[in-house]
Amino acid sequence: MNKHDPGSCDDERGNCKLCGHPFDPHLIIAYDVNDLTKGGEMRCQVPDCSCRQTLSFDLTDKEWVKKLNSLLKPPS
């Protein structure tokens, strides 16, 4: 059985816990892509929705951080 993470921003159906819209159009923004310890925020992209939540990033998983950094760095 697949258990949903109770600390996540979406519910079991994939909807945002704050506004109820599908979580898929939400946007995650890092305040500083060079220093993820500064956190970020999540915003809903549905027109006229004011859903917004500050986030912190768990940087203890080094493999995840490596993958994330490769996605954030522009191609050379």
N, C-alpha and C positions, 0 to 999 in steps of 0.2 A: 504494500500500500504506500502511495506517495503522499507524504505529509507536507502541508504548506508551512513555510517559515512564518511564525507569528510576528516576527520583527520586520517583515517586509512591508513595502508601501502599498502592495496590492493584495486583494482578498483571494479566496479560493477560486473565484470565477474570472480573475484577471482584471478586476475593476479597481480603480484607485480607492483607497480607504477614506480619503478626504472628500472627494467630490462625486465619486460613484461612476465617473466616466471610464470607458475602457482604458487600461493602463498604457496600451500601445501608443497613443498619440502624445504621451507625456515626454518631456525633454529633460535630460539630466545635464546640468552645466557645472563644470568645475570652476571654482573661483580663480585658480591658478594651475594650469596644466603642468607647470614645472614643479609644483609643490602641492600634491594632493592632500597633504595634512591640513591645508587651509579649508578643506571642505568644499561644499557647493550647494546647489539647490535643484529642486525638481519643479517643473511648471507644466500645467496642463495646456495642451495646444488647441482645445476645443474653443471656438469663438465665444466670447463673453464669459468664460470661466476664469475665476480669479484664484484657482487652486495653486498654492505655492507652499513648498516645504523646504527648510534647510536640511542639508545632509552632511554626514561625516562619512569618510571612506575607511574601511577596514584594510589596513595595509600590512597585516600580519602574514598573509599568504603571498610569499615572494614570487611564485610562478604566475599568480594572477596579476601582480604588479608589473612583472616583466611583459606580459601579454598586453596589459593596458597601456604601458609606456610605448610599446611598438605601434599601437593604434593611434596614440595621441601625437606622435612625432611626425612632422611632415616628411614626405619622401625627399631624399637628397638628389 
